[in-house]
Amino acid sequence: MQAKFTYVGIRVRDLDKSIEFYTKVLGMKVTGRGKIEKTKGETVGLQSTDDGFTLELNYYESDSPYSTGYVAGEGLDHMGFKVDNLDKALREADALGYRTKLEIKIEDGRWAYIEDPNGI
């Protein structure tokens, strides 16, 4: 499988303060924002250039299964890779013992999450 690394997601405690920091202090622009009912979370995409790498901020409600104790420095939530054929990529990962943990359908595509050997 060939994959292009496209974004990284970090978990944040306060979404609005985080948006303010990344936009006002670092000059990034919000490229998208949305709620994900399946995870009881909200995401915000940020970029520093129009075609640049994306930083995704992830906030989870207290009753979300993904809302765990927050430890500074442990905020890496996930990494994003783009593949040409998601079904094929998931079959290949499954054959190597990496099962799909979560799959989410969005308006213009799908996201699928697999776990690396470190639990990420």
N, C-alpha and C positions, 0 to 999 in steps of 0.2 A: 504494500500500500504506500502511496506517495501522498503526503499531507503537507499543507502550508500552515504554519503557525500564524494565526490571525489576531488573537487577543488573549488577554489574561484577565481573570475575574478575581477580585478581592472582596472579602466580606467586611462590611463596615457596620459600626454601631449606630451612627446617626447619618442617615442618607442626605438630608438637606445640608448639614454642616460639611459633609464630605464633598458634595457638589460645589458648594461655595469655595472650598479650599482649592479644588482642582481647576475651577474656572477662573476665580479671581486671583489666586496666588500664582498658579502655574499657566494661566492663559489657555487652558484646554476648552474645547467646545463640546456641548452636549449633542450627541448624534442620534440619540433615541432614549426612550424611557417607557417602561411597561411593567405591568404586574403579571405574575405567573401564578395562577390559582393553584396549580398542582403542587407547588412548593411553598405556597403562602409567602411568596417573596416578591421583591421589586428589584428591577435592574435599571441601571443607567449606563449608557455607553458614552465614552469621552475620547476625543482625539485631539492631538496638538497640531496636526496638519490634515488637510482634506483627505489624503490617501494614506494616512499614517496608521500605525499600529493602534489598536483599540484597548483602552482600559475600561473594564466593566466593573461598576460598583454593584455589589449585591447586598441587599438588606432583607432579613427574614423576620416575620412576625414572631412573637414569643411562643406561639403554639405551633410553629413550623417544626417538622422533624429535623430541619437543617439549622435551627437556632440552637446553638450550643454555647457553652461558656466561652466568652471572648478573651483571648490572651493576646496582648500586643505582640506583633511579629508573627503570629500564626494565622493571619488573615487571608492567606492564599486560599481561595475558594475553588478555582478550577482554571484550566488553560484551554483555549479554543484552537482547534485545527480545522481547516476546510479540506474536504475530500471531494473527488469528482463523483463518486458513487457511494452514498452512505450505506445502503443495504449490503453491498459487497464488502466495504470496510468493516462493518459490524460482524459479518460472517467470518472474515479473516481473523479479527480480534477474538471472536468466540472460539475458533479452532485452536487458538493459542492459549485458551484458558481465561480470557478476559471477557466476562459477561457484561451485557448492557445493564447498567444500574437504573437508568432513568431515561425515558424518551419523551420529548415534548414537541408537539406540533404547533407551529406558528403560522402566521398568514402566508409567508413566502418560503416556507421550508420546514425543516425539522432540526432539532438538536437531539443528540444522543450522548449519554455520559457513560464512560467506562472508567474503571478504577485502575490506577497504576499499582505496582507492587508496594508502594508506600502508603496507600490509602487515599491518594489524591485523585 
